[in-house]
Amino acid sequence: MWDDQFEEILRPFLPFLPPQEPLTADHELKDLGLDSLGTVQLLGLLEEAYQVRFRDSALTMDTFRSAGVLWETVEGMLQRATS
C-alpha cells in the first residue's frame, strides 16, 4: 500500500469520498471527483512532495485512473531515482 503522505495529498482532490471512508487501491479517482484541473494540480504536488518527475509516458488518463495505479507510478519513479 502507499504511505500516509500520498493519501494526504490525494484526498483533497476527491470530494465524493467521505472523510470516514477508506481509500482503496481500486477506487476510480474520476468517480470520486478528480477532474482535469485537479489532475494537473495533483501532479505538481506529487512531484514536489516526492521529488520526482512524471515522464511523458506516465502522463495518461490511465495513470490517474485509480489510487493503486497512481501509487504504483509514483513508487516506480522513486525506485528509479534511488537506483
URZI-V165917 format. One record per helix or strand of 2 or more residues. SS is the DSSP state (H for helix, E for strand). FROM is the first residue (numbers start at 0). TO is the last residue. If there is no record, write none. Layout:
ss=SS from=FROM to=TO
ss=SS from=FROM to=TO
//
This chain:
ss=H from=3 to=10
ss=H from=35 to=49
ss=H from=55 to=57
ss=H from=66 to=81
//
